[in-house]
Amino acid sequence: MSLPGPLRPSLHTLESGLKVLLAPDPLAQTVAMGYFVQTGARDESREEMGASHFLEHLMFKGNATVGGAELNARLDALGGHANAFTSDEATVYHAASLPERAPELLSALSVLLEPALRPEDIATERGVILEEIAMYADQPESRVFDALRAAYWGDHPLGHAVLGTVQTVSALTPESLRRNFLARYGTPSVTLVATGKLEPQGLLEQAAQISRGWPRTVHTRQTRPQRAVSALHTLPDDTLSRLHVAVCTPGVAVAHPLREAAAALSEIIGGENGRLYWALLDTGLADSADLSHAEYQETGVFEGGFSCDPGRAAQVLDVYRSVLEGLQQDGVTEAEVRRAARKLAVSTLLRAETPQGQLFGLGMEFLSLGRVVTVEEAVERVAGVTAQDVTALLDLRPFDVQVTVALGQTAALKAVSHGLRPLLEHP
């Protein structure tokens, strides 16, 4: 007799407007849930950068009847696996527990979506976030990638800093945070995703009761194209012993037919045993080198970089660029593509082996594409990438435009031109 396995995910829209995406698995040992909200840093005004991340912090301070200490104690008692994150296009609140505690888990998790936004909590969390900004400002890797994003995106909303800046976070008021919440947390923008050992009908009834009084505001995201111009920017800092370089080039959007080819190409270039490894790490020229692909609603980017001894800066940058440009000129091999596609397929399957891993795959794909993408479909799409697909992507010549930022002892880069506009010196 065969044992029951995972059931096909099902999508439901409640009377409140809340969408519920369920993926039951009778054999699972845990249940995972998350509220996936289609809003992030790009949906803020430039003057209110950091509002989405600020709201994420404030959600854990409780609602009108449950205080922050009590809420966190309830979540901790359920297993201690509750957390949240904010990105450019999404904010996610998630938790996991034993299956028999599922109703309590949903009840506690839902308190997060009913924030009290108390002035005293806002004052406390403002200090926490300002400390977080200061902490990242002390990390060279964060500094160089923040500068890269500002240089690449300019005034495009995808260039907004998720944490915000000291100035914007300091200026956010209880009124502006509440306005941001009401405008962007309406039920049409929220999806409850649940995976693992769960009872669908009971969960749907509970979610309907919980969400019936939630705001139903419709938030429309503003999208627009981005055209970057090649440039090399330097951020001199002679206190750093290593040179940190970040590079950004155009990629493809989340719904682009070559999205999986972009993932395979970034694995071929920047993955473990990728071309950058053999050109820069195996040779000892650099101590780190990578490249990945990030996709957004209307566009995407290849983003990566390296760190090395300042005296080797020009040489390493030349090799890094040669790897990218060599691929556009000579293409990829069938073996490289098969190896990359297989690694990505295995990674997808490994993530889906636990309810919590499957939760993020289902939730993020639904937010990005507006439809349910099963594990089987995700694996099939990435495993099916061919050399012809990657060649078609390279034919778009994504590496013709390269925005580069270098942080550290940058004197050796002054002689590097490569046809780019003059170096921009930043104090």
Secondary structure as UniProt FT lines:
FT   STRAND          10..13
FT   TURN            15..16
FT   STRAND          19..24
FT   TURN            26..27
FT   STRAND          31..37
FT   HELIX           41..43
FT   HELIX           46..48
FT   TURN            49..50
FT   HELIX           51..59
FT   TURN            60..61
FT   HELIX           68..77
FT   TURN            78..79
FT   STRAND          81..86
FT   STRAND          91..97
FT   HELIX           99..101
FT   HELIX           102..111
FT   TURN            112..113
FT   HELIX           119..137
FT   HELIX           140..153
FT   TURN            154..155
FT   HELIX           157..159
FT   TURN            162..163
FT   HELIX           166..171
FT   HELIX           174..184
FT   HELIX           187..189
FT   STRAND          190..196
FT   HELIX           200..211
FT   TURN            212..213
FT   STRAND          231..236
FT   TURN            238..239
FT   STRAND          243..250
FT   TURN            254..255
FT   TURN            257..258
FT   HELIX           259..270
FT   TURN            272..273
FT   HELIX           275..276
FT   HELIX           277..281
FT   TURN            282..284
FT   STRAND          288..295
FT   STRAND          300..308
FT   HELIX           310..312
FT   HELIX           313..330
FT   HELIX           334..351
FT   TURN            352..353
FT   HELIX           355..369
FT   HELIX           375..383
FT   HELIX           387..394
FT   TURN            395..396
FT   HELIX           398..400
FT   STRAND          403..408
FT   HELIX           411..415
FT   TURN            418..419
FT   STRAND          421..425
//
